[in-house]
Amino acid sequence: MPAVLKMLGPCQEPKPTISGWAIDSYIHEIAVNAIQPSVRAKAYRCLFEKKVVWVAGQQWKWIDKQYCKGRFEPLLRERPLSVANPLVDILKLAVNDRSPVVRRVADDTLIRELKSIEAKSIKFAESLSRDPFPSVAARGKYALGRLRNFS
């Protein structure tokens, strides 16, 4: 529980990350109430994808052994999320979030799930296409274009 409280509040150290902890019952609260936009975006992404992905370490990968060149690549781990939340309700919260980082995650999910939530996706796409941030608005306009092609 202290780690969850740390994610909800402000922090002076590097951003806290959502990892393989048993935080499934708190993930919705983190998505809605965390102060840092990147933490909220990661929590929303976990809710949308129904899994938690985290960096578990690094692994050396050779690029060119002859010249002893290589680099570290992250080792990713994942596990399924044990809580189920309605996609439309979570998407509505993410679309109306105050941060463009979170709204970009909502855009990605909206584009990926256009066919499954077709009835409500027009309203979300129109809202995102009028966003003041160009990257969010461009994705919203793209979603509107895809919806027009479906009809």
Secondary structure by P-SEA (a helix, b strand, c coil): caaaaaaacccccccccccccccccaaaaaacccccaaaaaaaaaaaaacbbbbbcbbbbbbcccccbbbbbbbbbbbbbbcccccaaaaaaaaaacccaaaaaaaaaaaaaaccccccaaaaaaaaaaacccaaaaaaaaaaaaaaaaac
